[in-house]
């Protein structure tokens, strides 16, 4: 019984990660399209902006230890 619960939690965790990646990728694509539309000279900065966004999302998506606020 415990093994089945652990496998279910592992599956749910992987699904959450995949959904998070999909959402961040979609938001990054929208931001890049807006950036290209309003600032065509910013195309060389697109990879840098995408990496910064991914790093930011990674650190803000991790659960905080219990007992900490804010």
C-alpha positions, 0 to 999 in steps of 0.5 A: 500500500505504501509503495503504491502511494509513493509511486502516485506521489512521484507521478503527480510530482512529475506531472506538476513539473511538466505542467510548470515547464509548459506554462513557463514556456508558453509565457516566455513565448508570449513575452518574446513575441511581444518583445519582437513586435515592439522592439525588433532590435532586441532579438539578440537578447531573446536567449538571455531573457528566456534563460533569466525567466526560466531561472527566476521561475525555477527558484520561485516555484520551489516550495519553501521550508515549513516555518518560514514566512513570505 
